[in-house]
Amino acid sequence: APGVCQLASLLVELDASDEASRILCADALYQMGCVEEAHKLLLLALSRNPQRSPVLARLALLQLKKGFMYDGNQLLKKVIRIGDTSCLLPIMDIFKDEDRKLMQTHCHFRALSILKNKQED
């Protein structure tokens, strides 16, 4: 992860508009445990393109990890509204086991809650 982070950082320096390098750098920072730095980098990427599902999904995980359930839910809802959920499966491979379980459990319980509310209606 440190080597990937250095390479991605260099790529970002060469081309500040390169979103893929910024996301790669954020993923490497996350893997190294530098969650706050990854969060800042993702927020910057989001400010340039607020409709990027891969960025939103990563931010959702970081919010859930910090215990900000409402914020995490809002970001996940935005990913679903955009309609590009194909990014979720590859991102799950990047997440650490504990975070992958957190995301899966959270999404599962939210889905059950939504279904229960629809049945009551």
C-alpha positions in Angstrom: 0.0 0.0 0.0 2.7 2.6 0.7 4.3 2.1 -2.7 0.9 2.4 -4.4 0.1 5.5 -2.4 3.4 7.1 -3.5 2.9 6.2 -7.1 -0.7 7.5 -7.0 0.4 10.7 -5.3 2.9 11.3 -8.1 0.3 10.7 -10.7 -2.0 13.2 -9.0 0.8 15.7 -8.9 1.4 15.3 -12.6 -2.3 15.6 -13.4 -4.5 17.1 -10.7 -7.6 16.3 -12.6 -6.9 12.6 -12.8 -9.7 11.2 -10.6 -8.6 7.5 -11.0 -5.2 8.3 -9.4 -6.9 10.3 -6.6 -9.2 7.3 -5.9 -6.2 4.9 -6.0 -4.4 7.1 -3.6 -7.4 7.2 -1.2 -7.7 3.4 -1.4 -4.0 3.0 -0.5 -4.3 5.5 2.4 -7.3 3.6 3.7 -5.4 0.3 3.5 -2.6 1.9 5.5 -5.0 3.0 8.2 -4.9 6.7 7.2 -8.7 7.1 7.2 -8.8 10.9 7.7 -6.4 11.5 4.8 -8.4 9.1 2.6 -11.6 10.9 3.6 -10.1 14.3 2.6 -8.9 13.1 -0.7 -12.3 11.6 -1.5 -14.1 14.8 -0.5 -11.8 16.6 -3.0 -12.6 14.1 -5.7 -16.3 14.5 -4.9 -16.2 18.3 -5.1 -15.0 17.9 -8.7 -17.6 15.4 -9.7 -20.5 15.0 -7.2 -22.1 12.2 -9.1 -19.3 9.6 -9.0 -20.6 6.4 -7.4 -17.2 4.9 -6.6 -16.3 8.0 -4.6 -19.7 8.1 -2.9 -19.5 4.5 -1.9 -16.1 4.8 -0.4 -17.2 7.9 1.5 -20.2 6.0 2.8 -18.0 3.3 4.2 -15.8 5.8 5.9 -18.8 7.5 7.4 -20.2 4.1 8.7 -16.8 3.3 10.1 -16.8 6.6 12.1 -20.3 5.7 13.4 -22.1 8.4 11.3 -25.0 6.1 10.2 -27.2 8.9 8.9 -24.4 10.3 6.6 -23.5 6.8 5.4 -27.1 6.1 4.6 -27.5 9.4 2.6 -24.4 8.6 0.6 -25.6 5.1 -0.2 -29.0 6.5 -1.2 -27.3 8.8 -3.6 -25.3 5.9 -5.1 -28.6 4.1 -5.6 -30.4 7.2 -7.1 -27.5 7.7 -9.6 -28.1 4.1 -10.6 -24.5 3.0 -10.8 -24.2 0.3 -8.2 -21.8 -1.7 -10.2 -19.0 0.0 -8.3 -20.0 -1.7 -5.0 -18.8 -5.2 -5.7 -15.2 -4.2 -6.8 -15.0 -1.8 -3.9 -15.9 -4.6 -1.4 -12.6 -6.3 -2.5 -10.7 -3.2 -1.3 -12.4 -3.0 2.1 -10.8 -4.7 5.1 -12.7 -7.7 6.3 -14.2 -5.9 9.3 -15.3 -2.9 7.2 -16.7 -5.2 4.5 -18.8 -6.9 7.2 -19.9 -3.5 8.5 -21.1 -2.4 5.1 -22.8 -5.7 4.3 -24.6 -5.8 7.7 -25.6 -2.2 7.5 -27.0 -2.5 4.0 -28.8 -5.8 4.9 -30.5 -4.3 8.0 -31.5 -1.1 6.0 -33.0 -3.3 3.3 -34.9 -5.3 5.8 -36.2 -2.1 7.4 -37.3 -0.7 4.1 -39.1 -4.0 3.2 -40.8 -4.1 6.6 -42.0 -0.5 6.2 -43.4 -1.3 2.8 -45.2 -4.3 4.1 -46.8 -2.2 6.9 -48.0 0.3 4.3 
